[in-house]
Amino acid sequence: MAMAALFNRASKTQTFNLLCRSNRILTSISSPIQTKPLKAPFQVRSAVTRADDVVAFDEMVAGIQRKYYMLGGKGGVGKTSCAASLAVKFANHGHPTIVVSTDPAHSLSDSFAQDLTGGALVPVEGVDSPLFALEISPEKAREEFRSKNQKSGDSGVKNLMDGMGLGTLSNQLEELKLGELLDTPPPGLDEAIAISKVMEFVETQEYTTFTRIVFDTAPTGHTLRLLSLPDFLDSSIGKMMKLKRKLASASSALKSLFGKKEAGQDISEKLEDKLGELREKMARVRHLFQDSDTTEFIIVTIPTVMAVNESSRLHASLRKESVPVRRLIVNQVLPPSTSDCKFCAMKRKDQMRALDIIQNDPALSSLRSIQAPLFDVEIRGVPALKFMGDVVWR
Ligand SMILES: Nc1ncnc2c1ncn2[C@@H]1O[C@H](COP(=O)(O)OP(=O)(O)OP(=O)(O)O)[C@@H](O)[C@H]1O
């Protein structure tokens, strides 16, 4: 409550304060951020600068065509805060919005200060248009998957997937008897569940009113597996189809040898159709991830050498997967200060080094860079997220 009051007040005055401990100077950070010239080497270009002045949130908010935004990066850099603040901003600009966390270690509930667990869409209070949040819970699903599957074979898988709203996929899996293959949850199940949810949003009637879908993705490795999953499944399905064909022709050869009717042929064709359907669905998801008209992956980083290096690798992998990337958020940049304490001065120097690496990296420097300041309070709850969104997404 106190925090909400603080943020209401803050967003009215658009002013936050940073206390520099050693020399007890209170420096105010305004939005738009003050850009007082500072002495080298601690000069910050601006706490919120952009490589391209036309970054504009206007471009992201324009149009009622459904758009998908995925935010990803190294652990702890502020992906959830950025994703949640973007979702709040979309909702406050009239877009019915869904924000989904595909990170097995969710922090969306913490970020909204609201219980969003349970694997279903939960309405978020305090925004102008409908905003729903969802934490996909692969960890729980993995455990249930294992125990139910052990108890009741394929039907356990089906019940579980039905329970998670993945009915269509589970029917297909059941008919294909793929449940048998999934007796032990394979690596990639988390990502498969997330992908299935994406498919649900894309193809289910009840979600058509939502015009913005924001994904708070898991740290880099998991996200890359998620993005490459359609390819992986596509090639697996391709292999299965080949196998089915070989088995079908072998069995029909045997049957004709013994003069029996080719009863297996129909089943084999049906299975092939189902595999083909699943394959098409995967191709649609793949296409969606690569469609620059509807989808954008936003890399979030912080100004440390380690985080920047990881962002560079993430960017290269996304390019390889042909996923559109246009923006780089450099979060937690020390705001301008006319006099730094020793600690802040050291920190600023470190940050400048990391920012230089970004500027000298041909791939990262080609992105629209948004520097988001380090706030002096934790960003939790809708009013705080609104405040952050108004600073970051402009
Ligand atoms: N610009 C900022 N200023 C101050 N605090 C911030 C800022 N951005 C994020 N934080 C804080 O940093 C912490 C981590 O942020 P967040 O959960 O958004 O990161 P994450 O990248 O999603 O983490 P994880 O990888 O663990 O999911 C939170 O306490 C959040 O409030």
The ligand as a Tripos MOL2 file, in Angstrom:
@<TRIPOS>MOLECULE
LIG
   31    33     1     0     0
SMALL
NO_CHARGES

@<TRIPOS>ATOM
      1 N1         15.9140   -0.9630  -13.5970 N.pl3     1 LIG1
      2 C1         15.8340   -1.5370  -12.4080 C.ar      1 LIG1
      3 N2         16.1040   -0.8480  -11.2820 N.ar      1 LIG1
      4 C2         16.0300   -1.4190  -10.0790 C.ar      1 LIG1
      5 N3         15.7140   -2.7050   -9.8780 N.ar      1 LIG1
      6 C3         15.4540   -3.4690  -10.9590 C.ar      1 LIG1
      7 C4         15.4850   -2.9290  -12.2690 C.ar      1 LIG1
      8 N4         15.1630   -3.9130  -13.1420 N.ar      1 LIG1
      9 C5         14.9340   -5.0130  -12.4080 C.ar      1 LIG1
     10 N5         15.1240   -4.7520  -11.1070 N.ar      1 LIG1
     11 C6         15.0210   -5.6890   -9.9810 C.3       1 LIG1
     12 O1         15.9610   -6.7420  -10.2120 O.3       1 LIG1
     13 C7         15.4290   -7.9870   -9.7710 C.3       1 LIG1
     14 C8         15.4290   -8.9920  -10.8880 C.3       1 LIG1
     15 O2         14.5500   -8.5090  -11.8820 O.3       1 LIG1
     16 P1         13.6690   -9.4840  -12.7720 P.3       1 LIG1
     17 O3         12.9890  -10.5210  -11.9570 O.co2     1 LIG1
     18 O4         12.8490   -8.6160  -13.6520 O.co2     1 LIG1
     19 O5         14.8580  -10.1770  -13.6160 O.3       1 LIG1
     20 P2         14.7940  -11.4770  -14.5450 P.3       1 LIG1
     21 O6         15.8040  -11.2590  -15.6030 O.co2     1 LIG1
     22 O7         13.4080  -11.7290  -15.0010 O.co2     1 LIG1
     23 O8         15.2500  -12.5780  -13.5440 O.3       1 LIG1
     24 P3         15.1820  -14.1950  -13.7330 P.3       1 LIG1
     25 O9         16.1670  -14.5260  -14.8060 O.co2     1 LIG1
     26 O10        15.6010  -14.6970  -12.3820 O.co2     1 LIG1
     27 O11        13.7820  -14.5010  -14.1100 O.co2     1 LIG1
     28 C9         14.0430   -7.6800   -9.2210 C.3       1 LIG1
     29 O12        14.1400   -7.4950   -7.8400 O.3       1 LIG1
     30 C10        13.6640   -6.3680   -9.8940 C.3       1 LIG1
     31 O13        12.7630   -5.5880   -9.1170 O.3       1 LIG1
@<TRIPOS>BOND
     1     1     2 1
     2     2     3 ar
     3     2     7 ar
     4     3     4 ar
     5     4     5 ar
     6     5     6 ar
     7     6     7 ar
     8     6    10 ar
     9     7     8 ar
    10     8     9 ar
    11     9    10 ar
    12    10    11 1
    13    11    12 1
    14    11    30 1
    15    12    13 1
    16    13    14 1
    17    13    28 1
    18    14    15 1
    19    15    16 1
    20    16    17 2
    21    16    18 1
    22    16    19 1
    23    19    20 1
    24    20    21 2
    25    20    22 1
    26    20    23 1
    27    23    24 1
    28    24    25 2
    29    24    26 1
    30    24    27 1
    31    28    29 1
    32    28    30 1
    33    30    31 1
@<TRIPOS>SUBSTRUCTURE
     1 LIG1         1 GROUP 0 **** ****
